[in-house]
Amino acid sequence: IASGSRAGTSIVLGESALAFLLQARTHRNPIGRSCIVFAVLVPAFTLIVGYQYVWERFSGDKDPFEFRREFMESSVAMVRSEPLHGFGFGTWPSAYRQYAVIDSGSPANHSHNEWVQWAAEGGLPAFGLMLAVAAVCAPGALRSIWGLGVLAVFVHSLVDYPFFRLGLAAWIFAFIGALAGYNLERRRLMNGDCSPPRLPSPQARCAALALV
């Protein structure tokens, strides 16, 4: 709301509703108190940061997909041109120019749809890898409930670019790693192994650090 993101605001509200629904269906802790706290804090924090900007964007913009539609059309044309290896990561702003179908009046630095931009820059293999990551995260996200945020980011990527900024992307992949750990731990407990989880060996930690 503070950033004025229409898609982000809508997705977070939908994500919150789904989280309460999943929590109720799994018969976990009573959610009545959580609902009351949520219903109080949401309008309170909204008033603190101000709702006027995002409200003006919701009510004032007649076409929320203005320019985004044309950017995606050009990006799809880029994918058709180089489907296997793309144009190279980080090259969308320069490669886009020869496929542009509209002049927005300002430089276009991203397509506002990271899925199609991944395909344009890294080819269909890059698109497939990110789709696989989202698919692997989905079951654990629904089971854990807190992991819904990871799926929400992938949905938000359809109309924006959260992975484009390194600071945001680092947090996203950190949560993806936490979700992977949750899945492994849950599978271990379901198999009857209640012993304390084993930490990776020093060699594995050094290899992971070198890879990062």
N, C-alpha and C positions, 0 to 999 in steps of 0.2 A: 504494500500500500504506500509506504514511504517513497519507494522508487517510481511509483506510477505505473507499474507493470500490470496491464489488464489480464494477460494470460497467467502471470504468476499469482495474482490475487485469486483468480477463479480456480486455478489448480490447487492452491493451498486450502481453499475452502472445501473443495471436493475431497481432497486428501484427508482433511480433518473429519469430515462426515464419514468417510469410509473407515477411518481408524476407530471411531466410536462404534460403528456397526460391527466391525470384526472383533472388537473387544467384547461386545455384548454377546456375540455368537460363540466365542470361545469360553464363556463362563468364567472369565477372570475376575479380578477385583470389581466390586460394584462401581458402575460408571456414573451414578447419579450425581455424586459430589463433583466428579471431574467435569461433567457437563455444565454444572452451575458455575464452577470456576472459569471454565472456558467461555461461557456466555457473558461473564462479567469482564474478563480480561480483554477479550477481542475488541469490544467497543471502547474500552478504556485506552488501550494502546493506540487504537485507530484515531481517537481524538487527540492523543498526545502528538502523533506525527502528522496529523491532518489528512483528511480524506478528500479534500477538495480537488487535488490534482488528478488522482486516479478517477474520481467521479466525473470530472470534465472530459477525461479521455474516453470513458465509457459512453457518456451522453453526447459528446461533441463530435467525435469522429464518425462520419457516416460510413466510411469503409475502413474497418480495422485492418484489412489485408492490403491496403494501398502500398504499392511498391513491393511488398513481400511477395505478392502473386507474380509480378514480373521477374523479380529476382529468382524465384524458384523455377519459372519457365526457362530462364537463361541457364540456370544451373543444370536442369534436366538435359538441355541441349549439350552442355559440356560433358555430361556423363555419356550421352550417346556418341559423342565424338571420341572420347578416350575412356571406354568402359573398363578396361583391364587394369591400367596403372594410373589413370587420372593425370592431372597436370602437376602433381607434386604438392605436398603439404605446405600451406602458407602462400600458395600462388593464386588463390581464388581472386583477390582484388585485381591482379594484372591480367589473368587469363579471362576474366569475366568480360572485359571491355569488348572483345571481338564477338561476344554472344549477347551483348546487351540489347534489350528490346525497348528500353525506356531510359530517359535521362531524368534522374531525380533532382538534378541541380546541385548535388553534392557528391563527393567521392563515395563509392560503394565499397566498403571494407569487408562485408560478410553478407551471406545470403538470407539471414534471419531464419534459416532452417538448417541446423547443423547436420541432420541426416543426409540431406541432398548435397551439402557442402563436403561432407566426408567422402561421399561417392564421387564428387567432382574432383577433389584433390587427391584422394587415395585410391580411386577406382572402386568397383563393386566389391573387391576383397576387403577393403577398409570398412565399407558399409556392412558387410557380412560379419566382420569381427565385432563391431559395436552392437549389432543386432544380437549376436550370440551372448555378449556380456549382459545385455538387458534381459534376455531370455533366461540366463542362468540365475540372475538376481531375482526374478519375479517370484518363484515359489517361496524362497526364504523371506522376501519382503512381505508377502501376505501372511506368512506364519508368525513372523516376529512383530508385525504391526509397525514398529519404529522404522523398519526398512522401507516403508512406503515412500519415504522421502527420496530414496534413490530412484524409484520408478517415476516419481513426480518430475525429477530433473530430466529424465529421458523424454517424458511427454512434453515438457517445456521446451526441449530442444527442437520440437517441430515448428515452433514459431519464434525462437530466440536463439541465443548463443551462450549458454552458461559454461560450456566446455572451452570456449574461446579464450577466457581469461584464466591465466595460470593459477591465481589465488583460489578461484572457485573450483577449478578442475582438481587441484590438489585435495581439497576437502571431499569432493565427490568420490575420488578414487580411494581415499582413506575410509570412507563409509562403505564402499564396495568391498574393500578388504575386511572390514569388520563384519559385514554380512556374510562373506565367505567363511570366516571363522565361526560365526554363529551356526551356519549350516553343518560344518564339520563336527562341532560340539554336539549339536542336536542329534546327528546321525550316530555319534558314538554313544550317547546316553540311551538312544532307542535300541541299540544293540546290547544293552545291559552292562556296558563298561562304565562303572561309576568311580573309577580311580581318578585322581587328579590329572588334569590334562598335561601332556608332556610338552615342554617348550622345544622349539627348534634347536638343533645342535649348533655349536659355535661356527662350524663350517657353513651350515645353511644360512646363518645370520650374516656371515661375511660375504657369502655369495649374493644374498639379497641386497646388502649395502652396496656392493660393487655394481650390481645391476641398476640400482637407483641412481 
